[in-house]
Amino acid sequence: MFNLAQPGGKPCGKVPMSGKIIVTQYMSLDGVIEDPVGMEDSGLGDWTGPFTRGPEGDAFKHEELMSAQAMIYGRKTYDGFAAVWPTVDDEAGYARRMNSLPKYLASTTIGKPEWNNTSLLSGDLADATRDLKEKQDGDILIFGSASVVHALMPHGLIDEFRLMVYPTVLGRGIRLFPDGTATMLGLAECRTFNDGIVLLRYETNKN
């Protein structure tokens, strides 16, 4: 990043940071992203459970989290994660990273979040997220949290979609793109993992 400075070395202007919001989801072939491991009593069950993404898929998810600088959650996903991750201790450090990252919760119904390093996104969600992007550099991940994703899409605040598509059709459930959603995407990467699982990485068209 360039440092705009006067000859004496003092900054002559603030160098803007730019956070990148990345929606990363497990998705069925018919576009469902709801409750992929059966934690939310949706009735869909653990629909990713019958499949194994293999070492390459595991490495991708590990590197994705290790490279992230912050997370955004909706209330339902947050509650599910907050109940599990603080109790996990793994040698690979995934849980430690998950627990230590700054977390931003989009909720008006919670008092004081108890999961480590959590802040509330108060007021208008789009405005709060826009402010966060200006203040927080690096990758900001959104796991699950369909209501948050749906709220941010119309405002052009999502920079990238990372979709790990599982070869299963659910027939019902919350979909990534609800009716009425229209957006242009550019394919940045396509990779195949074990059991027919495919990673599709799309960048949003801001033009």
N, C-alpha and C positions, 0 to 999 in steps of 0.2 A: 504494500500500500504506500503511495506517495505521501510524503510529509511536506505540506505547504508551509514554508518557513521564511522569515526575513533573514538577511545576511548574518545577523547576530545569533541566529539559531532559535529565536522565539517564534512560535506559531503565529502566522498572520491570519489564519482562518481555521475553523474546525474541519477536520477531515471526516466526512460522513462515513459511518459504518453502514453496512447493508446486510441485514440478516436475510437468509434464504429459507423460505418456508417450504418444507418438503412433506407431502402427505404420503405415508408409507403404510400399505394395507395388504392384508391377506384377502383375496377376492375369489369368489366362485366364478365359474364360466358365465353364469347369468348375472354377474355384476354385484352380487351380495357381499357386503363387508361386515355384516352384523355378527357379533359374538363368535369369532372363529374357533375358540377353544372351549366354548360352553360354560363360561364363567358368569353369564348375565341372566340365566333363567329365561332365555328367549324361546326355548323349545326346539332350537335348531340342533342342539347337541354339539359335540366336539367335531365339527365337520372337517377340520384339518388333520385330526388325529389319525385317520387311516393312511395318511401319506407321510413319507419321510423325504425331506428336501436334500439330504445328503451333506457331506462335508463342505462342498462348495457353497451350498445354500446357507449353511450355518456360518461359514466364514463371511459371507456377504452381510448377513444380519449383524454379526459381531462388529465388523468394521464400520457399518452404518452407525451404530450407536456410539462406538468409540470416537468417531469423527464429529459427532453432534455436539453442539454447544448449549442447547436448551430443548425443552419439550413443551408442547401445548396439549392440554387435555380438556375434554368435556367431562361433566360430572360422572356419568356412568362408567366410562373407561377409567377415570381417575380412581373411583372407589374400588374397582376391581383390581387395579394395579397396586394401589396403596395397601390392600389387604394381603397381598402376596409377596411383593418384592422386598420389603424390609426384613422378611424372614428367610430370604434366600442368601446362601453364601456359596459362590462357585469359584473354582480355581482360575477360570478364564477371566474373571473380573467383570463379567457382564452385569451381574447384579449390583456390584459396587458402583459401577458407572451409572446404572439406572437410578440408584438411590441418591447419588451425589449431584447429578445434573440439576441445574435450575429448572423448576417446573412452573408453568403458568396455567392456572385453572380458570376456565370460563364457566363460572357458576354464580348465581345470585341466591342460592339456597343453602350454602354452607357457611358456617361461622368462621372458625379458625381451622384451616387445613392442618392436619397432623403429620402428613408425610414430609420428610426432611426436604428443606430448600424449596418450599412451595409458596408462590405468590398468587394473589387473585388478579384476574383481568377485570377491572371494574369499569362500569359505564358501558358505552356502546362497544360491542365486541370488535367491529371493524376498525374503529378509531384506536382502540387499545392495542390491537394487533399491529396496526400501521406504526404506532409509536414504538412498539416492541421491536419491529424490524429496523427502525432507525437507531435504536439504542444497543441492540444485541447483534454482534457480528457472528458470522458462521452459520452453520446449518441448524435450523429449528425444526424438529421433527413433530409430526402429528401422527400418533398411533390411534387407530380406531376413531372414536370421537366424531361420529358421523354428523351430529348436529353442528359441530364447530366447522367441519369441512364444508357443509352445505351453506352455512352462514357466510363463509369467507369467499367462496367461489364467485358470487356476483360482483365482488369488489376488486377482483383481480389481484388478490393478496397471496395466492398460491403460486409458487414458482416451479414446482416439480411434483409429479406423481410417480411413486415407485410401487408397482402393483405386482405382488407375487400371486400369480393366478393358479388356482388348484383345479384339477380336472374333475370337477363335480358340479352338478346342477342342483340347486336347492329349491327352486320353485317359489320361494317366498323369502321375505326378510328385507332389511334396509339396504338399499343399493347405493353405490358410490355416487352415481349421477341420477338424481331424481327427475321425474317428468318436468319438462320445461327448462332443463339445463342445457345450454349450448355454449361450447367453447372449442377453440382450435388448439390442437396439441401437436408437438413435433416429437417423433420417436428418437430418443437419444441412445437407447441400448435395448437389446433383446438377448436374454440368456436362458438356456434350458438347464434345469436342475434335475435331481432324481425324481422318479415316479411321475414324470410328465408335468412337473411344476415349472412354470415359465415366469421369468422376471421381465416385465415390461416397464421401461423407464421413459417417461414422457416429460418434456419441458413445455411450459405453457407459452402460448404466442401472445406477447404483450403489444404487438403492433396494432 
